[in-house]
Amino acid sequence: MIENPYHTSVLLHECVEGLAIKPAGIYVDVTFGGGGHSRAILDKLGPDGRLFAFDQDPDAWKQAEKIEDDRLTLITANFRYIQKYLRIHGVKQVDGILADFGVSSFQLDAAERGFSIRFDGPLDMRMGPFASRDAAEVLNSYSADQLQKIFGMYGEIKNAKTLAQAVLQARTQKALKTTSEFKEILAKLAPRSREFKYFAQAFQAVRIEVNQELAVIEEFLEQAAAVLAPEGRLVILSFHSLEDRLVKNFIRTGNCQGKEDKDMFGVVHKPLESVIRKPITASEEELQRNSRSRSAKLRIAVKI
C-alpha cells in the first residue's frame, strides 16, 4: 500500500489486524485523518461490508473525497457523538472500532493551524471548526490556577506554576496572538538542552484543553463499549500517557478511573477484555521510517 503524503499511519498493519475484520462486517474508523486506516479496512471488506468514518477536520474531509467507495460513509463530526450518528444511519451494533488519537502530520505541519512548535502561526490549535475556544482564548483568559492545572496535568510540566505566572505577566503587556509569542515565554523557563521537549509539553497541554481531548476520549470509550457487538473489537492507538491511561483503565475495569466494579462473588463487571498481554509498540524498522511512531501504544480489546 502506498502511504498518503497527508499523513503516515502509525502501526497500520497491526491496527487493521487487530480488528479481525469479517468481510461482511460493519466497522468504524473514528479518526479518518488522511484515510490510511480506512483504506486498509476497505481492502479487507467484502462487497457487503460497511465502514463509517468520523472526522471533524475539513482538511480530512478533502482526503475522504478521494476515496470513491460506496461502502464508506464519512461523518463530519467529533467521535464523542459516535452512538448518536450511528443511530442516525440506522446502525445499533458494529463489529469493530478503530481510534488513532495522534495529531496528523498535516495538522502539525500546517503553520496556520497553530499546532506546530517549528513554525510561527496563530494561537489556534482547534481540531475542527466547531471547538468553542482556541489557544489564544485559553492563554489570554484563563486564571493562573487554571493555567497551572492544565500545564501540570496535561503537559506534565514540573514548573507549571512558574509558567502560568509568566503567561499572566506577558499578557498584561499585550494579548498573546501567535505561537512565537508563546514560545518566547517558554524559552525563558525551559530546562537547558531540553527546550524542544518543554515546548512540546506546553503545546500539548494547551491543545488538550482547547479540544477537551480527555473528556472526548472518556465519552467515546463508554459509547464504543455500548455499540460493539459481542466479540466485536476495539482497537486504540494512543500517543501519550494520559490517553493511554484512560484506555488501559477502561479495558481493565470498565471505567476510565480504573475503579473495579465487583459483585458479591468478587467478579469484576466490565464490557471488554484485552486480547494482548501488553500494548503493541512500533518496530525498529517503523521507528526509523517514521519518528512519530516512537510514543505510540496500541491496545486491542474484545467485547465480552
C-alpha positions in Angstrom: 0.0 0.0 0.0 1.3 3.5 -0.9 1.3 5.8 2.0 -0.7 9.0 1.8 1.6 12.1 2.0 -1.1 13.8 4.1 -0.3 11.5 7.0 1.8 8.4 7.6 -0.3 6.0 9.5 1.4 4.5 12.6 1.2 0.7 13.2 -1.1 0.4 10.2 -0.8 -3.3 9.7 -1.2 -4.0 13.4 -4.3 -1.8 13.8 -6.1 -3.5 10.9 -5.1 -7.0 12.0 -6.3 -6.1 15.5 -9.9 -5.6 14.1 -10.0 -9.2 12.9 -12.2 -8.0 10.0 -15.1 -10.0 8.8 -15.7 -9.3 5.1 -19.4 -8.6 5.6 -19.0 -6.7 8.9 -19.7 -3.1 9.9 -16.6 -1.1 11.1 -15.9 2.4 12.4 -12.8 4.5 12.0 -13.4 7.3 14.3 -10.3 9.3 13.3 -10.2 9.3 9.5 -7.4 11.8 9.1 -5.6 11.0 5.9 -7.6 7.9 5.4 -4.7 5.4 5.7 -6.5 3.1 8.2 -9.8 3.5 6.4 -8.3 2.4 3.1 -6.7 -0.6 4.7 -10.0 -1.6 6.3 -11.8 -1.2 2.9 -9.2 -3.5 1.3 -10.2 -6.3 3.8 -14.0 -5.8 3.5 -16.2 -7.7 1.0 -18.9 -6.1 -1.2 -21.4 -6.3 1.7 -19.2 -4.8 4.3 -19.6 -1.2 5.6 -17.2 1.4 7.0 -18.3 4.6 8.9 -15.5 7.1 9.3 -15.6 10.2 11.6 -13.6 13.4 11.4 -14.3 17.0 12.4 -11.4 18.5 10.4 -12.3 20.0 7.0 -8.8 19.1 5.7 -9.6 15.4 6.4 -12.9 15.7 4.5 -11.0 16.7 1.4 -8.9 13.5 1.8 -12.1 11.4 2.1 -13.4 12.8 -1.2 -10.5 11.0 -2.9 -12.0 7.6 -1.9 -14.8 6.6 -4.3 -16.3 3.6 -2.5 -20.0 3.1 -1.7 -19.1 1.1 1.4 -17.6 4.2 3.0 -19.8 6.7 4.8 -18.0 9.8 6.2 -19.5 11.5 9.2 -18.2 15.1 9.6 -18.5 15.2 13.4 -16.4 14.7 16.6 -16.3 11.0 17.6 -17.6 11.8 21.0 -21.0 11.6 19.3 -20.4 8.1 17.8 -23.6 6.5 19.2 -25.8 9.3 18.1 -24.6 9.4 14.5 -24.5 5.6 14.1 -28.2 5.6 15.2 -29.0 8.3 12.6 -27.6 5.9 10.0 -29.6 3.0 11.3 -26.7 1.2 13.0 -27.1 -0.1 16.5 -24.1 -2.5 16.7 -20.8 -2.8 14.9 -18.1 -5.4 14.6 -15.1 -3.2 15.2 -14.0 0.3 16.1 -10.6 1.9 15.4 -9.3 5.1 17.0 -6.0 6.8 16.4 -5.6 9.6 18.9 -2.5 11.1 17.2 -2.4 14.6 15.7 -2.0 14.2 11.9 1.2 15.1 10.1 -0.7 17.7 8.1 -2.1 19.4 11.2 1.4 19.6 12.7 3.0 20.9 9.6 0.3 23.5 8.7 1.6 26.7 10.3 -1.9 28.3 10.2 -3.3 25.6 12.4 -1.1 26.6 15.4 -0.2 23.1 16.4 3.5 23.2 15.4 6.4 24.4 17.5 8.5 24.7 14.4 6.5 27.4 12.5 5.1 30.7 13.6 1.3 30.8 13.3 -1.9 32.0 15.1 -2.7 30.5 18.5 -5.5 28.3 17.2 -4.9 24.5 17.9 -8.6 23.6 17.1 -9.0 20.1 15.7 -12.2 21.2 13.9 -14.2 24.4 13.3 -16.7 23.7 16.0 -14.5 24.0 19.0 -15.8 26.6 21.4 -12.4 28.2 22.1 -9.0 28.4 20.6 -5.5 28.5 22.1 -5.4 32.3 22.3 -8.5 32.4 24.4 -7.1 29.8 26.8 -3.8 31.6 27.2 -5.3 35.1 27.4 -8.4 34.5 29.6 -7.6 31.6 32.0 -6.6 32.4 35.6 -3.2 31.5 37.0 -4.7 28.5 38.8 -6.4 27.2 35.6 -3.3 27.6 33.6 -1.2 25.9 36.2 -3.6 23.0 36.3 -3.5 22.4 32.5 0.2 22.8 32.3 0.7 20.4 35.2 -1.9 17.8 34.3 -1.9 17.8 30.5 1.7 18.8 29.8 3.2 17.2 32.9 5.4 20.3 33.3 7.2 20.5 36.6 7.4 24.3 36.9 3.7 24.7 35.9 3.1 27.4 38.5 6.0 29.5 37.3 4.9 29.1 33.7 1.4 30.1 34.5 2.6 33.3 36.2 4.9 34.1 33.2 1.9 33.8 30.8 -0.1 36.2 33.0 2.7 38.6 33.2 3.3 38.6 29.4 -0.4 39.1 28.6 -0.6 42.2 30.8 1.7 43.9 28.3 -0.2 42.7 25.2 -2.6 39.8 24.3 -0.8 36.7 23.1 -1.7 36.0 19.4 1.0 33.8 17.9 2.8 30.6 18.6 6.1 32.5 18.5 4.9 34.8 21.3 4.1 31.8 23.4 7.5 30.2 22.6 9.2 33.4 23.8 7.7 32.8 27.3 8.6 29.1 27.2 12.2 29.7 26.1 12.9 31.6 29.4 11.7 28.7 31.5 12.7 25.6 29.5 15.4 23.3 31.1 18.7 23.7 29.3 19.2 21.4 26.3 15.6 20.2 26.7 13.8 23.1 25.1 12.2 21.1 22.4 10.5 18.7 24.8 9.4 21.5 27.1 7.8 23.4 24.1 6.1 20.2 23.0 4.7 19.5 26.5 3.3 23.1 26.8 1.8 23.0 23.3 0.3 19.6 24.1 -1.3 20.9 27.3 -3.0 23.8 25.6 -4.1 21.7 22.7 -5.7 19.1 25.0 -7.6 21.9 26.8 -8.7 23.6 23.6 -10.2 20.3 22.2 -11.2 18.8 25.5 -9.4 15.7 24.3 -9.5 13.6 27.5 -13.2 14.3 28.1 -13.9 13.3 24.5 -12.0 10.0 24.9 -13.9 9.2 28.1 -17.3 9.8 26.4 -16.2 7.8 23.3 -15.0 4.8 25.3 -18.3 4.4 27.1 -20.3 4.6 23.9 -17.8 2.4 22.0 -18.4 -0.4 24.5 -22.2 0.0 24.1 -22.2 -0.1 20.3 -19.8 -3.0 19.8 -21.5 -6.3 19.0 -20.5 -9.4 21.1 -17.0 -10.4 20.0 -16.5 -7.0 18.4 -13.1 -5.5 18.6 -11.9 -2.1 19.9 -8.5 -1.0 18.6 -7.0 2.1 20.0 -3.7 3.9 19.2 -2.6 6.5 21.8 0.4 8.7 21.9 0.8 10.0 25.4 0.4 8.5 28.9 -2.8 10.5 29.7 -4.7 9.0 26.8 -3.2 5.5 27.3 -4.1 5.5 31.0 -7.8 6.2 30.2 -7.8 3.4 27.6 -6.0 0.9 29.9 -8.3 1.6 32.8 -11.4 1.3 30.7 -10.4 -2.1 29.3 -9.2 -3.4 32.7 -12.2 -2.2 34.8 -14.9 -0.8 32.6 -14.4 2.8 33.6 -11.7 5.4 32.9 -11.0 6.0 36.6 -9.8 2.4 37.0 -12.2 1.5 39.8 -13.3 -2.1 39.7 -17.0 -2.8 40.0 -17.2 -6.2 41.8 -20.2 -8.2 42.6 -20.6 -10.2 45.9 -18.6 -13.0 44.4 -15.6 -10.7 43.6 -16.3 -10.8 39.8 -15.4 -7.6 38.1 -18.2 -6.3 35.8 -16.7 -4.9 32.6 -17.7 -4.9 29.0 -14.3 -5.5 27.4 -11.4 -8.0 27.7 -7.9 -7.3 26.5 -6.7 -9.6 23.7 -3.0 -8.8 24.2 -0.8 -9.0 27.3 0.8 -5.6 26.8 0.4 -2.8 24.4 2.0 -3.1 20.9 4.7 -0.6 20.0 6.4 0.3 16.8 9.1 -2.0 15.4 12.7 -0.8 14.9 12.1 -0.6 11.2 9.0 1.6 11.6 10.8 3.8 14.1 13.5 4.5 11.5 10.9 5.2 8.9 8.6 7.4 11.0 9.9 9.0 14.2 6.3 10.0 15.2 5.7 6.3 15.9 8.1 6.5 18.9 5.5 7.1 21.6 2.6 5.1 20.1 0.9 2.4 22.1 -1.7 0.1 20.6 -4.3 -1.6 22.8 -6.8 -4.2 21.5 -9.9 -5.4 23.3 -12.9 -7.6 22.6 -16.5 -7.1 23.7 -17.3 -9.9 26.2 
